[in-house]
Amino acid sequence: MHFDVAFEQFHLFPNPVSEQLAVDLADLGKVDCRLRIFDALGQEVYQVDAPADSGQVLFIDTRTFAPGVYTLSVTSQSMARQAKKFVVVRR
């Protein structure tokens, strides 16, 4: 898996996360995006398309994810694919 890391255009929080991950896409502007989440083995475990009019922050329910390290990839037509790591923990 290869990702081009450009300047920071999206934010995710909290990290680590236990129940709900917020992905702030406000800095991307009004563009369609595809979000994909991969586990530590590189297997895709989640995918969602976010239309430009879907709002600035997306919430992802992580309660069904096993504890561990994940990679969130954001792709749009106007930017290179970007990725950030996050950790799922159980409390």
Chimera marker file (.cmm) of the C-alpha trace (Angstrom):
<marker_set name="trace">
<marker id="1" x="0.000" y="0.000" z="0.000" r="1" g="1" b="0" radius="0.5"/>
<marker id="2" x="1.475" y="3.370" z="-1.025" r="1" g="1" b="0" radius="0.5"/>
<marker id="3" x="0.178" y="6.805" z="-0.091" r="1" g="1" b="0" radius="0.5"/>
<marker id="4" x="1.373" y="10.197" z="-1.248" r="1" g="1" b="0" radius="0.5"/>
<marker id="5" x="1.441" y="12.418" z="1.801" r="1" g="1" b="0" radius="0.5"/>
<marker id="6" x="0.771" y="16.007" z="0.840" r="1" g="1" b="0" radius="0.5"/>
<marker id="7" x="0.137" y="18.949" z="3.105" r="1" g="1" b="0" radius="0.5"/>
<marker id="8" x="-2.389" y="18.257" z="5.819" r="1" g="1" b="0" radius="0.5"/>
<marker id="9" x="-5.929" y="18.701" z="4.486" r="1" g="1" b="0" radius="0.5"/>
<marker id="10" x="-7.992" y="16.570" z="6.851" r="1" g="1" b="0" radius="0.5"/>
<marker id="11" x="-8.004" y="15.895" z="10.574" r="1" g="1" b="0" radius="0.5"/>
<marker id="12" x="-9.214" y="12.967" z="12.630" r="1" g="1" b="0" radius="0.5"/>
<marker id="13" x="-9.997" y="12.831" z="16.322" r="1" g="1" b="0" radius="0.5"/>
<marker id="14" x="-9.953" y="11.525" z="18.981" r="1" g="1" b="0" radius="0.5"/>
<marker id="15" x="-6.858" y="9.404" z="18.555" r="1" g="1" b="0" radius="0.5"/>
<marker id="16" x="-6.870" y="6.875" z="20.122" r="1" g="1" b="0" radius="0.5"/>
<marker id="17" x="-10.592" y="6.242" z="19.627" r="1" g="1" b="0" radius="0.5"/>
<marker id="18" x="-12.919" y="3.813" z="21.365" r="1" g="1" b="0" radius="0.5"/>
<marker id="19" x="-16.389" y="4.448" z="19.912" r="1" g="1" b="0" radius="0.5"/>
<marker id="20" x="-16.647" y="7.163" z="17.268" r="1" g="1" b="0" radius="0.5"/>
<marker id="21" x="-13.984" y="8.668" z="15.019" r="1" g="1" b="0" radius="0.5"/>
<marker id="22" x="-14.588" y="12.178" z="13.686" r="1" g="1" b="0" radius="0.5"/>
<marker id="23" x="-13.039" y="13.041" z="10.323" r="1" g="1" b="0" radius="0.5"/>
<marker id="24" x="-12.895" y="16.780" z="9.647" r="1" g="1" b="0" radius="0.5"/>
<marker id="25" x="-12.863" y="17.437" z="5.897" r="1" g="1" b="0" radius="0.5"/>
<marker id="26" x="-13.415" y="21.207" z="6.118" r="1" g="1" b="0" radius="0.5"/>
<marker id="27" x="-9.979" y="22.077" z="4.719" r="1" g="1" b="0" radius="0.5"/>
<marker id="28" x="-10.694" y="20.073" z="1.554" r="1" g="1" b="0" radius="0.5"/>
<marker id="29" x="-13.394" y="22.470" z="0.437" r="1" g="1" b="0" radius="0.5"/>
<marker id="30" x="-16.514" y="21.300" z="-1.380" r="1" g="1" b="0" radius="0.5"/>
<marker id="31" x="-15.263" y="18.176" z="-3.173" r="1" g="1" b="0" radius="0.5"/>
<marker id="32" x="-16.446" y="14.576" z="-3.359" r="1" g="1" b="0" radius="0.5"/>
<marker id="33" x="-14.224" y="12.251" z="-1.317" r="1" g="1" b="0" radius="0.5"/>
<marker id="34" x="-13.807" y="8.546" z="-0.747" r="1" g="1" b="0" radius="0.5"/>
<marker id="35" x="-12.724" y="7.422" z="2.715" r="1" g="1" b="0" radius="0.5"/>
<marker id="36" x="-11.246" y="3.966" z="3.164" r="1" g="1" b="0" radius="0.5"/>
<marker id="37" x="-9.970" y="2.337" z="6.348" r="1" g="1" b="0" radius="0.5"/>
<marker id="38" x="-7.357" y="-0.424" z="6.340" r="1" g="1" b="0" radius="0.5"/>
<marker id="39" x="-6.312" y="-2.644" z="9.226" r="1" g="1" b="0" radius="0.5"/>
<marker id="40" x="-2.683" y="-3.381" z="10.142" r="1" g="1" b="0" radius="0.5"/>
<marker id="41" x="-2.601" y="-6.205" z="7.557" r="1" g="1" b="0" radius="0.5"/>
<marker id="42" x="-3.667" y="-3.875" z="4.739" r="1" g="1" b="0" radius="0.5"/>
<marker id="43" x="-7.188" y="-5.298" z="4.488" r="1" g="1" b="0" radius="0.5"/>
<marker id="44" x="-9.918" y="-2.778" z="3.767" r="1" g="1" b="0" radius="0.5"/>
<marker id="45" x="-12.401" y="-2.819" z="6.652" r="1" g="1" b="0" radius="0.5"/>
<marker id="46" x="-14.505" y="0.248" z="5.827" r="1" g="1" b="0" radius="0.5"/>
<marker id="47" x="-15.346" y="2.458" z="2.865" r="1" g="1" b="0" radius="0.5"/>
<marker id="48" x="-17.683" y="5.386" z="2.389" r="1" g="1" b="0" radius="0.5"/>
<marker id="49" x="-18.173" y="8.008" z="-0.298" r="1" g="1" b="0" radius="0.5"/>
<marker id="50" x="-18.665" y="11.513" z="1.047" r="1" g="1" b="0" radius="0.5"/>
<marker id="51" x="-20.396" y="13.834" z="-1.428" r="1" g="1" b="0" radius="0.5"/>
<marker id="52" x="-19.331" y="17.476" z="-1.404" r="1" g="1" b="0" radius="0.5"/>
<marker id="53" x="-22.610" y="18.456" z="0.248" r="1" g="1" b="0" radius="0.5"/>
<marker id="54" x="-22.343" y="15.872" z="3.069" r="1" g="1" b="0" radius="0.5"/>
<marker id="55" x="-21.014" y="18.378" z="5.601" r="1" g="1" b="0" radius="0.5"/>
<marker id="56" x="-17.636" y="19.190" z="7.040" r="1" g="1" b="0" radius="0.5"/>
<marker id="57" x="-17.279" y="16.398" z="9.624" r="1" g="1" b="0" radius="0.5"/>
<marker id="58" x="-17.996" y="12.697" z="9.124" r="1" g="1" b="0" radius="0.5"/>
<marker id="59" x="-18.429" y="10.334" z="12.054" r="1" g="1" b="0" radius="0.5"/>
<marker id="60" x="-17.355" y="6.686" z="11.823" r="1" g="1" b="0" radius="0.5"/>
<marker id="61" x="-18.586" y="4.128" z="14.346" r="1" g="1" b="0" radius="0.5"/>
<marker id="62" x="-15.495" y="2.170" z="15.465" r="1" g="1" b="0" radius="0.5"/>
<marker id="63" x="-17.232" y="-0.058" z="18.026" r="1" g="1" b="0" radius="0.5"/>
<marker id="64" x="-17.161" y="-2.996" z="15.593" r="1" g="1" b="0" radius="0.5"/>
<marker id="65" x="-13.431" y="-2.572" z="14.848" r="1" g="1" b="0" radius="0.5"/>
<marker id="66" x="-10.998" y="-4.840" z="16.677" r="1" g="1" b="0" radius="0.5"/>
<marker id="67" x="-8.491" y="-2.989" z="18.879" r="1" g="1" b="0" radius="0.5"/>
<marker id="68" x="-5.382" y="-2.057" z="16.898" r="1" g="1" b="0" radius="0.5"/>
<marker id="69" x="-3.778" y="0.341" z="14.431" r="1" g="1" b="0" radius="0.5"/>
<marker id="70" x="-5.676" y="1.444" z="11.330" r="1" g="1" b="0" radius="0.5"/>
<marker id="71" x="-4.967" y="3.691" z="8.351" r="1" g="1" b="0" radius="0.5"/>
<marker id="72" x="-7.578" y="6.136" z="7.070" r="1" g="1" b="0" radius="0.5"/>
<marker id="73" x="-7.153" y="7.047" z="3.401" r="1" g="1" b="0" radius="0.5"/>
<marker id="74" x="-8.918" y="10.056" z="1.876" r="1" g="1" b="0" radius="0.5"/>
<marker id="75" x="-9.040" y="10.424" z="-1.898" r="1" g="1" b="0" radius="0.5"/>
<marker id="76" x="-10.655" y="13.067" z="-4.078" r="1" g="1" b="0" radius="0.5"/>
<marker id="77" x="-10.292" y="14.140" z="-7.686" r="1" g="1" b="0" radius="0.5"/>
<marker id="78" x="-8.639" y="17.385" z="-6.631" r="1" g="1" b="0" radius="0.5"/>
<marker id="79" x="-5.841" y="15.973" z="-4.437" r="1" g="1" b="0" radius="0.5"/>
<marker id="80" x="-3.434" y="13.113" z="-4.080" r="1" g="1" b="0" radius="0.5"/>
<marker id="81" x="-4.452" y="10.284" z="-1.786" r="1" g="1" b="0" radius="0.5"/>
<marker id="82" x="-3.627" y="11.134" z="1.813" r="1" g="1" b="0" radius="0.5"/>
<marker id="83" x="-3.539" y="8.855" z="4.819" r="1" g="1" b="0" radius="0.5"/>
<marker id="84" x="-3.325" y="9.046" z="8.587" r="1" g="1" b="0" radius="0.5"/>
<marker id="85" x="-3.019" y="6.367" z="11.217" r="1" g="1" b="0" radius="0.5"/>
<marker id="86" x="-5.296" y="5.998" z="14.217" r="1" g="1" b="0" radius="0.5"/>
<marker id="87" x="-5.615" y="3.530" z="17.072" r="1" g="1" b="0" radius="0.5"/>
<marker id="88" x="-8.771" y="1.769" z="18.267" r="1" g="1" b="0" radius="0.5"/>
<marker id="89" x="-8.814" y="0.917" z="21.979" r="1" g="1" b="0" radius="0.5"/>
<marker id="90" x="-11.404" y="-0.595" z="24.291" r="1" g="1" b="0" radius="0.5"/>
<marker id="91" x="-12.027" y="1.057" z="27.652" r="1" g="1" b="0" radius="0.5"/>
<link id1="1" id2="2" r="1" g="1" b="0" radius="0.2"/>
<link id1="2" id2="3" r="1" g="1" b="0" radius="0.2"/>
<link id1="3" id2="4" r="1" g="1" b="0" radius="0.2"/>
<link id1="4" id2="5" r="1" g="1" b="0" radius="0.2"/>
<link id1="5" id2="6" r="1" g="1" b="0" radius="0.2"/>
<link id1="6" id2="7" r="1" g="1" b="0" radius="0.2"/>
<link id1="7" id2="8" r="1" g="1" b="0" radius="0.2"/>
<link id1="8" id2="9" r="1" g="1" b="0" radius="0.2"/>
<link id1="9" id2="10" r="1" g="1" b="0" radius="0.2"/>
<link id1="10" id2="11" r="1" g="1" b="0" radius="0.2"/>
<link id1="11" id2="12" r="1" g="1" b="0" radius="0.2"/>
<link id1="12" id2="13" r="1" g="1" b="0" radius="0.2"/>
<link id1="13" id2="14" r="1" g="1" b="0" radius="0.2"/>
<link id1="14" id2="15" r="1" g="1" b="0" radius="0.2"/>
<link id1="15" id2="16" r="1" g="1" b="0" radius="0.2"/>
<link id1="16" id2="17" r="1" g="1" b="0" radius="0.2"/>
<link id1="17" id2="18" r="1" g="1" b="0" radius="0.2"/>
<link id1="18" id2="19" r="1" g="1" b="0" radius="0.2"/>
<link id1="19" id2="20" r="1" g="1" b="0" radius="0.2"/>
<link id1="20" id2="21" r="1" g="1" b="0" radius="0.2"/>
<link id1="21" id2="22" r="1" g="1" b="0" radius="0.2"/>
<link id1="22" id2="23" r="1" g="1" b="0" radius="0.2"/>
<link id1="23" id2="24" r="1" g="1" b="0" radius="0.2"/>
<link id1="24" id2="25" r="1" g="1" b="0" radius="0.2"/>
<link id1="25" id2="26" r="1" g="1" b="0" radius="0.2"/>
<link id1="26" id2="27" r="1" g="1" b="0" radius="0.2"/>
<link id1="27" id2="28" r="1" g="1" b="0" radius="0.2"/>
<link id1="28" id2="29" r="1" g="1" b="0" radius="0.2"/>
<link id1="29" id2="30" r="1" g="1" b="0" radius="0.2"/>
<link id1="30" id2="31" r="1" g="1" b="0" radius="0.2"/>
<link id1="31" id2="32" r="1" g="1" b="0" radius="0.2"/>
<link id1="32" id2="33" r="1" g="1" b="0" radius="0.2"/>
<link id1="33" id2="34" r="1" g="1" b="0" radius="0.2"/>
<link id1="34" id2="35" r="1" g="1" b="0" radius="0.2"/>
<link id1="35" id2="36" r="1" g="1" b="0" radius="0.2"/>
<link id1="36" id2="37" r="1" g="1" b="0" radius="0.2"/>
<link id1="37" id2="38" r="1" g="1" b="0" radius="0.2"/>
<link id1="38" id2="39" r="1" g="1" b="0" radius="0.2"/>
<link id1="39" id2="40" r="1" g="1" b="0" radius="0.2"/>
<link id1="40" id2="41" r="1" g="1" b="0" radius="0.2"/>
<link id1="41" id2="42" r="1" g="1" b="0" radius="0.2"/>
<link id1="42" id2="43" r="1" g="1" b="0" radius="0.2"/>
<link id1="43" id2="44" r="1" g="1" b="0" radius="0.2"/>
<link id1="44" id2="45" r="1" g="1" b="0" radius="0.2"/>
<link id1="45" id2="46" r="1" g="1" b="0" radius="0.2"/>
<link id1="46" id2="47" r="1" g="1" b="0" radius="0.2"/>
<link id1="47" id2="48" r="1" g="1" b="0" radius="0.2"/>
<link id1="48" id2="49" r="1" g="1" b="0" radius="0.2"/>
<link id1="49" id2="50" r="1" g="1" b="0" radius="0.2"/>
<link id1="50" id2="51" r="1" g="1" b="0" radius="0.2"/>
<link id1="51" id2="52" r="1" g="1" b="0" radius="0.2"/>
<link id1="52" id2="53" r="1" g="1" b="0" radius="0.2"/>
<link id1="53" id2="54" r="1" g="1" b="0" radius="0.2"/>
<link id1="54" id2="55" r="1" g="1" b="0" radius="0.2"/>
<link id1="55" id2="56" r="1" g="1" b="0" radius="0.2"/>
<link id1="56" id2="57" r="1" g="1" b="0" radius="0.2"/>
<link id1="57" id2="58" r="1" g="1" b="0" radius="0.2"/>
<link id1="58" id2="59" r="1" g="1" b="0" radius="0.2"/>
<link id1="59" id2="60" r="1" g="1" b="0" radius="0.2"/>
<link id1="60" id2="61" r="1" g="1" b="0" radius="0.2"/>
<link id1="61" id2="62" r="1" g="1" b="0" radius="0.2"/>
<link id1="62" id2="63" r="1" g="1" b="0" radius="0.2"/>
<link id1="63" id2="64" r="1" g="1" b="0" radius="0.2"/>
<link id1="64" id2="65" r="1" g="1" b="0" radius="0.2"/>
<link id1="65" id2="66" r="1" g="1" b="0" radius="0.2"/>
<link id1="66" id2="67" r="1" g="1" b="0" radius="0.2"/>
<link id1="67" id2="68" r="1" g="1" b="0" radius="0.2"/>
<link id1="68" id2="69" r="1" g="1" b="0" radius="0.2"/>
<link id1="69" id2="70" r="1" g="1" b="0" radius="0.2"/>
<link id1="70" id2="71" r="1" g="1" b="0" radius="0.2"/>
<link id1="71" id2="72" r="1" g="1" b="0" radius="0.2"/>
<link id1="72" id2="73" r="1" g="1" b="0" radius="0.2"/>
<link id1="73" id2="74" r="1" g="1" b="0" radius="0.2"/>
<link id1="74" id2="75" r="1" g="1" b="0" radius="0.2"/>
<link id1="75" id2="76" r="1" g="1" b="0" radius="0.2"/>
<link id1="76" id2="77" r="1" g="1" b="0" radius="0.2"/>
<link id1="77" id2="78" r="1" g="1" b="0" radius="0.2"/>
<link id1="78" id2="79" r="1" g="1" b="0" radius="0.2"/>
<link id1="79" id2="80" r="1" g="1" b="0" radius="0.2"/>
<link id1="80" id2="81" r="1" g="1" b="0" radius="0.2"/>
<link id1="81" id2="82" r="1" g="1" b="0" radius="0.2"/>
<link id1="82" id2="83" r="1" g="1" b="0" radius="0.2"/>
<link id1="83" id2="84" r="1" g="1" b="0" radius="0.2"/>
<link id1="84" id2="85" r="1" g="1" b="0" radius="0.2"/>
<link id1="85" id2="86" r="1" g="1" b="0" radius="0.2"/>
<link id1="86" id2="87" r="1" g="1" b="0" radius="0.2"/>
<link id1="87" id2="88" r="1" g="1" b="0" radius="0.2"/>
<link id1="88" id2="89" r="1" g="1" b="0" radius="0.2"/>
<link id1="89" id2="90" r="1" g="1" b="0" radius="0.2"/>
<link id1="90" id2="91" r="1" g="1" b="0" radius="0.2"/>
</marker_set>
